[in-house]
Amino acid sequence: MTVFSRNKKYNFEGESLLIVDGSFHLYRSYYAFSFLVNEKSFQTGAIYGFIKTLRMLILNYEPTYVTVVFDSKEKGFRRKLFNSYKCNRPKTPDDLIVQIDPLKLMIQLMGVPVVTVPKAEGDDVIGSLVYRSIRHENITILISTGDKDLAQLVKKNVLLIDPLRNILGPEEIFNKYGVYPNLIADFFALAGDRSDNIPGIPGVGKKTAVNLLNQIGPIKKIYQNLSKIDFLQMRSPGKIRETLLNNQDTAILFRKITTIVKNLDLTQCYSNLSIKNPNSIVLKSLFIDYGFKKWLSYSRSKDWFLYQDKTKSVLNLFFGRVV
């Protein structure tokens, strides 16, 4: 299959798995469509925007398998390791919270699997799904997200779809961050990640982190070769070496926090990620309740279902074709 993104043309054969970062798209849709309300004055923007995006992704990329992954409500291990982790983020708005369960229900009624693992962040669920899936030959994994942490998962057959519909492979990740995917976790541990409230190592910004990682290697190797820093082409190498030496425990801690977990137990949710037949009757009722009249009209057309019967799995969706 040939996929045209905004930045590049990608060719891949065989089966494909589309993983949708539900938590990212939930917030993005909420703020993009915050003006939408139904006749009962109920906020519907997050639901509308999310399903619109999901529709576009499935119809554009025609995946063999698909799943939507959400964060768990419980705090995970990272907050226990570093109490300030993500504490800079505002509280989830009440009018978004009330849309989450109806959205998940609607996605499942569409026939799309929804995956949430207790006490686990969505990134770790995605990482574990990727790790299990790449064991199978001839499968391409597409991850729709705007979360830069997931860049560390990218490989030749594991690609990111960013919010602008650019497809990012290993070279695109390098061009964007200055390091390849295998060093992304080390990069954010050293340089910091403002969105996750990880300060990084004092005095080590993005440029210095890139130089250290590309010339020496990951954090573990850097601390095994601190003396090499004095010979690198960078400003104040001696000061940087001393700073790293004084913050070794912090660097190792941040590296653990920025590293995506890939070994979660997904036995309960991994068995079947194929799109199933949607529950059209209940969906119609929900479309009426939420004021999604456009989608209601699609459901009455001949294009209610779309089938892709080239593989064992069936792709069927109730939205109609992308114009």
C-alpha positions, 0 to 999 in steps of 0.5 A: 500500500502507498501512503501519501503524507504531507512530507513523504510517500511511504510504501508498505506491504502486508498487514498494518496496525493503527494505534490511536493515542486516545488521550492526546486526541481527546484533549486536542479535539476538546480545545478545537471544538469547544464551541460545540453543544447539543440541544440539551446544552451538553458539550459535545466537541471532544466526542465530535472531534475525536470521532471525526479524526478516527474516521479520517485515520481509518479511511485514509490508512485502511489498517488491518487492525486498529485500537484506541489507547487511553491513559488510566485514571490512576497514577502510575509509577512515574509519579511515585519516582518523581513527585513533580512529574506532570504536576504542571498540567491543569486539572481536566475540565469538568465539561471534558470529563463528562464526555470521556465515557460516552466517547469510549462507548461510541468508539466501541459501538463503532467496532473499534477496540478501546484499550486501557490498562489499570495504573498505566499511561497510554504511552506504556500501553502503546509501547507494549502493543508495539513490542508485541506486534513487531514480533510478527513479520510483515506488519507496519505499525502506524501511531497517530499522536502528537506526543513526542515521547512516542518518537522513541518507538519509531523504527523502519516499520513503526511510524508516527502520524503527527497532527499535521498528517506527516509520517515520521520514520527514523530519519524524520525523527533525527531531523526533528530532534537531532538524535535517532529514536533509540536516543530519544529517552536519553535526550529528554532526560538530559535536556528536559521535557517541559510538557512532562515537567522534567527539568533535565540536567542543569546547564545541559540544553538541547544542543549539548544533549545532542552533542553528548548523545551523538558523540558518546552514546546513551546516558549509561555510556556517557557516565562510563566515559565522562573523561571523553567530554573534555575532548568534545567540540562544545562550550565549557566541556569541563563544566558540563562533565562536572555538572553531569558527575554531580547529577548522576542519580538525577540523570539516571532517574530521569532516564527511567521516567522518560523511557516507555515501558514495553512489557505490560501484560496485554493478554486481555486486550491483545487477542483481537484488534480487528474492526468489528461490525458497528452497532448501528441501531445504538449509534443512530440513537446516540447521533440523534442525542448528541446532534451529529446529524451529518453522521446520521445522514451518512448512516442512511446512505449506501456507503454506511459500511465500507469493506476491505476484504483483502485480509481476514479482517473486515473494515467496516465503518458507518461514516461514508467515504472521505471526499 
